[in-house]
């Protein structure tokens, strides 16, 4: 019940492919069928878990029918709809939304901030999942008045991101997060790059990705993971780890393949990607 299923090689949470009914690592491409039992409790009733803003709103309205409730929809945050949403939020007793809703409030403006099932943030297939979970919870805590409270409803209450918020102790978070990243070779201890290949047809994309992977593996000092297709198989992405000279080594490895005369497709290289996963 409280286990986040992670890749044994990369230590980030698997992404769930509903169509294929498999768990897939977005870094190394490892793929496994859904387990029959939970590794923590050995239970057999397994199902993807999560609460969206609409589901939370429905539950809150049913529990507190006389309360003024507003839901922040980030897709309608501009124009007249956005102004109407902001006005409704300003007049509401309870505002429900995703992380963008925090922008509506200044420091110490709230009496209570609550997170419903933030475990899906920890389960994101992203090595920064813990850091981003901490950032969101910490930002919410900064918007709560001194006599207010922050409530985090989690299946992983002992996770060090939540412990750091509860104890107001960033040092303890960084100690554990840096240990995790050092052991697996994630930034800031190594640099990362994502190399994306795209051909005219799936077989061309596949061939280009294999050629790029072979060229990268021929360079000493790089850790190169197998190509991972996107959901439509239109692109394939290769994650590469290296040291401070990563940009130079990538240029050296891909110079001939990326030349216009090669005419093999499109190759995009992003070093130190901000958004993760892809």
TIVONU-550822 format. One record per atom (N, C-alpha, C, O, CB): residue in one letter; x, y, z. Coordinates in steps of 0.1 Angstrom, whole numbers, plus 5000, padded with zeros to 4 digits. Atoms other than C-alpha are relative to their C-alpha. Glycine has a CB too. Layout:
<recs>
AXYZ...
</recs>
This chain:
<recs>
X500849885000X500050005000X500950135000X500550234994X499150005012X499249884999X502850245008X501349994992X502350074994X500450025014X498850025008X505350124982X499950084987X498950064980X500349854998X499949945014X506450334952X500949914992X502049894996X500650155001X499250105008X507550094925X501050074992X500650164984X499049914991X498949925006X510950214913X500849914991X500949784993X500850075010X499150085009X513350104886X501349965009X501850055015X500450084988X498950054992X516149894902X501350074995X502250085003X500149854999X498849945005X518750064879X500150155002X501150205006X500049974985X500049865000X517650424880X499450065013X499650185016X499350064988X500649964988X515750444913X499050114999X498750185009X501150055010X501149915001X513050664899X498749924998X498849814994X500250114988X501350075001X509350574899X499749964986X500050034976X498950085006X500550055013X508050364870X498850094995X498050135004X499749855000X501249945006X505550534847X499149884996X499549784992X500350094987X501050115003X502350334842X499450024986X498950134983X498950005010X500649995013X501350264806X498749925000X498749805001X501049944989X501350064999X497650194807X499749914988X499249804989X498950105002X500350085012X497450074771X500849875000X500249774996X500450094988X499250125000X500249824775X499949925013X500449815014X501550034997X500150064987X499449744811X501449965005X501649855010X499149875000X498750024996X503149774819X500650125008X500150235007X500949974988X499249894993X505549974842X501250034992X502049934988X500349965014X498949965009X508150164821X500950105007X500450205013X499550054987X499149904995X511250344832X500350104989X500750074978X501349945005X499849895010X511550684814X501550034998X501850124990X499350125004X498649975002X515350684818X500749894992X501249914981X500750025014X499350115006X516650344809X499249914991X499749834984X500649915010X500850075009X513650204791X499549865005X498849794998X500649984987X500450134995X513149904814X498549995001X497850095004X500649985014X501550025000X509649754811X499649875007X500349775004X499550004985X500450124992X507849514834X498550005000X497850105000X500650015014X501450024999X504349374835X499550055014X500350055023X499549864997X500549964987X502149504863X500149885010X499849765006X498550044999X499950114991X502849294894X498649955004X497650025004X500850055013X501250064995X500249054907X499750035015X498550045019X500049854999X500249974986X500749144943X500850125004X501850164998X500449885009X499249894995X501949444963X501249955008X501149865016X499050095010X498750044993X505549414975X500050035014X500749975022X501250074993X500049964986X504749585008X499049915008X499449865019X499650145001X501050074991X501549415020X499549864994X498749795000X498750095001X500350125007X501249124995X498549994996X498049894992X500349885009X501450005005X497649234986X499949994985X500950014978X499450135005X500250025015X496249154952X499150094994X498950094981X499449864999X500949915006X493749434947X500850134997X500950225005X498850045010X499149895004X496049674928X499350084990X498650034980X501349944994X500649905010X494849984909X500850135001X501250175012X498550025004X499449875000X496350314899X499250095010X498050095010X500150074986X500749924990X495650574926X500350154997X501450194993X500649965014X499849855001X495150954925X498750075001X497650024999X500650034986X501249914998X492751234933X500350134991X501250204993X499850045015X499949875008X492151514907X499250115008X498550085017X499449984986X500749894994X490851854916X498549995000X497850025010X500450134994X501450015001X487351774904X499549905011X498449925017X499649954986X500450104990X487151464926X500050065014X499250035022X500949874999X499949934987X488351664956X498850095002X498250105013X501450075002X501149904999X485851934949X498649935003X497949975012X499850084987X501350074998X482951684947X499949955015X498949965021X499949884991X500050064986X483951524981X499850115010X499150105020X501349935002X500149894991X484351864998X498650065000X498050095011X501050114997X501449955001X480951994985X499049915007X498149955013X499650024986X500950094994X479251684997X500250005015X499249985022X500349854995X499850004986X480851705031X499650135007X499250145018X501549975003X500249864994X480452085036X499050074990X499550164983X501350085002X500949955010X477352175016X499750155001X499450224991X498749935000X500349864998X476952525031X501350094999X501250215001X499450025014X498749925001X480652635025X500150054986X499849994976X501149915004X499749935013X481652874998X501349944994X502349955000X500150155001X498850085006X483952664975X500250044986X499350064978X499749855001X499649965014X485852764944X501149904996X501949865004X500550154999X499050095006X487952544921X500850084990X500250144981X499449874994X499149935009X490952694903X500449904989X501049804991X501350055007X499750085011X491252554868X501150074992X500950184986X498749994991X498949935007X494652644852X499850024986X500450114980X501349925002X500249995014X493352594817X499050124997X498950164986X499349874995X500849885001X490952884823X500550125008X499750205013X498549975004X499549904992X493253114840X500250144993X500750235000X501449955006X499849875008X493353394813X498650054996X497649984995X500949984988X501249945006X490853634800X498950025011X499150025023X499549934989X501149984991X487353674814X499849895010X499449915021X498750024992X500150114991X487253324828X501050005011X500649975022X500149874992X499049994989X490453384847X499650105010X499850085022X501350034994X500449894991X489153704862X498849955009X498849985021X499550134992X501250054993X485853524872X500549905011X500049905022X499049934991X499450104991X487953244888X500750075012X500550035023X501049914993X499349934989X490053494908X499050065009X499250075021X500950114994X501049944992X486953674920X499349905009X499149925021X499050084991X500650114992X485353344931X500949955011X500549925022X499649894991X499050044990X488553244949X500150105011X500250065023X501449974993X499949904990X488753574967X498850005010X499050035022X500150144994X501250004992X485253534980X499749865007X498849855015X498850044992X500350144996X485453154988X500649985014X501650045018X500649904991X499450054987X486052985022X501149904997X502049885004X498949955009X499150115004X487752695004X500350014985X499450024977X499449865004X499650005014X489752704972X500749874997X501749835004X501050124997X499450135004X490652374955X500750014986X500150074977X498849894999X499349995013X493252344928X501349935000X501749875010X500250154996X498750065001X496552224916X501050115004X500650215010X500349964986X499049914995X499852404923X499950144996X500350235003X501449954996X500249875005X498952704902X499150085009X499250215009X499450004986X500949934991X496252794928X500850085011X500350185016X499149915006X499249934990X499052904952X500350144996X500550235005X501349925003X499649875004X499753204931X498950105003X499150225003X500250004985X501149914996X496353354942X500350065014X499650165017X498749925000X499949964986X497653394977X501450055003X502450004998X499649895010X498749954995X500453594994X500449935013X499749855018X499950155002X499550064987X502553505025X499050025011X498450135012X501350075003X500850004988X500553425056X498550044997X497950095006X500650105010X501449965004X497253475037X499049895003X497849925003X499950034985X500950114998X495753135046X499949955014X500949975022X500449884991X500150064987X494452975077X500349855000X500749795010X498650025006X499850145001X494852625064X500449974985X499850024976X498849915004X499750065013X496552445035X500149855001X500749805011X501450064994X500150144999X495852085028X500349934987X500049984976X498649965005X499650085011X497251825004X499349875000X499449805010X501549984999X500750135001X495051534993X500849914991X501049944979X498650024995X499350105008X497151234981X501150064992X501150044980X499049934991X498949945008X500351424971X501049894996X502049924990X500750105008X499150115004X501951074967X500249994985X501349954981X499549875005X499850015014X501451104930X501150094995X501750074985X498750044993X498849915003X504051384930X501349925003X502249924995X500050125009X498850084997X506551144947X500149894990X501249844987X499949945014X499950115010X505650874921X500250054986X500349964977X498749935001X499649955014X506451094891X501349944996X502249935004X500050165000X498850065004X509050924870X501150114997X501550134986X499849924987X499149895001X511551204877X500950005012X500549985024X499150145000X499150014989X514651204898X499950125009X500350125021X501549994995X500249894992X513651544911X498650005007X498250105013X500050134991X501450014994X510251414924X500050055015X499150125019X499549864999X499949964986X511251464961X500250155001X499550215009X501149925007X499749854999X512651814955X498750084996X498450185002X501150034990X501149935004X509551924936X498849995010X498050085011X499549954986X501150024990X507151774962X500350105012X499450165017X500049865005X499649914989X509151964989X499750154996X499150225005X501549995004X500149865004X509052294969X498550045001X498250155005X500550024986X501449975000X505252274965X499550015015X498850105018X499249894992X500550004986X504552185002X500650125008X499950185016X500349875007X499349884993X507052455014X499350134996X499150215004X501550004997X500649885005X505452714992X498650025006X498250135010X499950004985X501349994993X502052635007X500150045014X499450125019X499249864999X499849974986X503352645042X500450155002X500050215012X501249925006X499749865000X504752995035X498850094999X498850215003X501050044990X501249935002X501253105027X499049995011X497950045011X499349974987X500950024988X499752995060X500550095011X501750105014X500149855004X499749914989X499553235089X500649925012X500549805013X498750075005X499350074989X501453165121X499149925009X499549825015X500650115009X501050084992X498253045139X499349904991X498349844996X499150095007X500750095009X497252825109X500749865000X501449835009X500050054986X499550145000X498052465099X500249964986X499550014976X499149915008X499850075013X499352255070X499749865003X500349805012X501550024994X500350144999X497851915066X500449934987X500049974976X498449985003X499650085012X499351655043X499549865002X499949795012X501650004999X500650144999X497351335038X500749914990X500649934978X498450014996X499050075008X499851085025X500049855004X499849825015X501450065000X499750144997X500450715022X501449985003X501849875008X499749914987X498550004996X504150795028X500350115009X501150205006X500850014987X499949894991X503951025058X501550025005X501950125010X499149995012X498649994996X507550945067X501050044990X502250044993X500449875006X499149965011X509051055034X500750135005X500150225011X499350034987X499249894995X511851305041X499650144994X499950245001X501449984997X500549875005X510251575019X498950055009X498850175013X499449984986X501149964991X507151575042X500550035014X500150125021X498949895000X499449984987X509251545073X500750145001X500650215011X501149895003X499349875001X511251855062X499050115002X499350215009X500850024987X501049904999X508052055059X499450005015X499350115021X498949984990X500650014987X506651935092X500950055011X500550115020X499649855003X499049964990X509852005111X500750134996X501550195004X501049905002X499449885005X510752315090X501649995000X502350075005X499650125009X498650035000X514152155085X500549964986X500449854982X500349885010X499550025013X515552195050X501349925000X501649844990X500250134992X498750075000X518952065060X499949855000X500749784994X500850045013X500250144999X517651715068X499549954986X499949844982X498949965010X500450045013X515951705034X501249994990X501449894983X499050104994X498850005009X519151805015X500949885003X501649834994X500750135001X499150114996X521151545035X499649874993X500449804987X500149995015X500450135006X519051255023X499850014985X500149914978X498649975006X500149995015X518351394988X501449994993X501549934983X499350134997X498750015006X522051444981X500649865001X501349834992X500950105007X499550144999X522851094993X499449924989X500149854982X499649945014X500750075010X520250954969X500650044986X500949954978X498550035000X499549955013X521651164940X501449964998X501849924986X499850154998X498650045001X525251084947X500149854996X500949814988X500850035013X499950145003X524650714947X499649964986X500149864981X499149925010X500550035013X522750714914X500650094989X500450064977X498550015000X499449915010X524850984896X499150104994X499250124982X500649914990X500949905005X522151244893X500650145003X501450155013X498649995005X499549874996X522851624893X499750035015X498749995020X499350114991X498949935006X524551794909X501349934999X502449984996X500350125009X498850075000X527051514910X500549964986X501749944983X499949875008X499750015015X526851444872X499050084992X498050124997X499949854997X500949925009X525351624843X499249904992X499649794989X500850094991X500950095008X522451484822X499750074987X499850194986X498749985008X500449955013X521451524786X498949904995X499049794997X501250024990X501050085007X518451404766X500250024985X500150134980X498650045004X499849995015X519151324729X498749944994X498449834996X501349924996X501250045006X515951304709X500249984985X500750074978X498850105002X499950035015X515751144674X498749994994X497749945000X500949874998X501350005007X513051174649X500249984985X501050064978X499250135002X499950035014X512851014614X498650024993X497650055000X500549864997X501249995007X510251024587X499049895003X497749915003X500250004985X500950114997X508850684596X500649935013X501749955016X500049894988X499550064988X509050474628X501349924999X502249925007X499049915006X498750085002X511750244613X501250094998X502350055003X499849904989X498949915001X513850544604X500450065013X501650085016X499650114990X499849954986X513450684639X500849905008X501849935015X498750045007X499350114993X514550354653X501449984996X502349975004X499249874999X498650015005X517550324631X500950125003X502050105007X500049994985X499249884996X518650684638X500349995015X501550025018X499250134997X499750014986X518350624675X501149905003X501949925012X498749965008X498950104998X520450304673X501350064996X502350035002X499649884992X498849945005X523050494653X500650105010X501850105013X499950064986X499649904990X523150774678X500549945013X501549975019X498850105004X499550074988X523350534707X501349944999X502249945008X499049905004X498750065002X526250354692X501150105000X502250085005X500049924986X499049895000X528050684686X500350045014X501550075017X499650114991X499849954987X527550794721X500849895009X501649935017X498750035007X499350114992X528650454736X501549994996X502349935004X499349874998X498650005004X531850494717X500950115006X502150115004X500150014985X499349894993X532850794738X500349975014X499349945022X499350144999X499650034986X534750724770X499550115010X499650235006X501549985002X500449904990X533250894801X498550035000X498050105008X500750134998X501549995001X529550874791X499349885005X499749775001X499650044986X500950114997X526850664806X498850014991X498150114992X499650005015X501149995010X524350594778X499049895002X499349775003X500649994986X501150104998X520950434784X499449974986X499550054976X498950065009X500750045013X518950254756X499050104996X498450175004X499449865002X501049915005X516650454734X498649965005X498349845006X500050004985X501350024995X513150494748X499050074990X499150194988X499850055015X500949935008X510250554724X498950085007X498650055019X499349894991X501149934994X507550804731X498749924998X498749814993X499850144994X501350085000X503850694734X499649974985X498849874983X498950075007X500550025014X503350724696X501149944991X500949914979X499550134994X498950065007X506750584686X500550104989X501150054979X499749874994X499549915010X507450904666X501450055003X502150094994X499050124999X498649964996X510550994686X500549905009X499849825015X500050145006X499350094990X513150804706X501050095007X501650175001X500749884993X499149914992X515050964734X501049915008X500749815013X499150085010X498950074993X518350864749X500550095011X500850205009X501149974990X499449934988X519450974784X501449975001X501949865000X499249965013X498550024999X523151034788X500450075012X500050195015X500750064987X499349944988X525151104820X501450024997X502149944990X499849915012X498549975002X528551264820X500450105011X499750135020X500250064986X499449904990X530751504839X500050144994X499150174986X501549965004X500049865004X531551864834X500250024985X499850124979X501050085007X499749995014X532751804798X498949944992X499149914980X501349944997X501150075007X529351644788X499750074986X499650004976X498849995008X500349945013X528551914761X501049974989X500749954978X499850155002X498950025010X531951874744X500049864995X500149834983X501350035006X500050145004X531751494744X498849974991X498949894982X500049915012X501150025008X528251504730X500250054986X499949994976X498750075006X499749945013X529351734702X501049914992X500849904980X500650145002X499150095006X532251504695X499449884994X499749834983X501249975010X500650135004X530151194693X499050024989X498949934980X499349945012X501149985009X527351344672X500350094988X499550114979X498850065007X499649905011X529251574648X499749954987X499150024978X501550045002X500250055014X529151344618X498549974998X498049994987X500949874998X501450045002X525651214624X499150124998X498150124990X499549925012X500949885001X524151564628X500350094988X499650194986X500250085012X499749925011X525851704597X498950004990X498349894988X501349964994X501149995010X523351824570X500149894989X499149844984X499950134994X499850105011X524951584545X499649865004X499349784995X501550004996X500450144996X523951284566X498649974996X498349864992X500249995015X501450015004X520251344559X499349895006X498549824999X500049994985X500650124994X519151084584X498850035009X498149945014X501049935008X501249974992X516451274603X500450125009X501450195007X499649885009X499849894991X516351524632X500549955013X500049855019X498650085002X499450034987X518451504663X500050135009X500750235005X501549944998X500049894990X517851734693X500749965012X500649855017X498550055003X499250024988X520151764722X499750105010X499850225008X501649994997X500349914989X519151914755X500949965012X500749855018X498550005004X499150034989X521851934782X499450075013X498950185012X501450064997X500649954988X520751984818X498550034999X498150155001X500850125006X501449975002X517051954810X499350045013X499549995024X499349884994X500749954988X514752144833X498749925002X498449885014X499650154998X501150084999X511651944826X500349854999X501149814990X498950044989X499750145000X511751574834X498849945007X498449985018X501349975007X499650085012X510451324824X499550064987X499050184987X499549865001X500449955014X509751364787X498749944997X498149974986X501049964990
</recs>
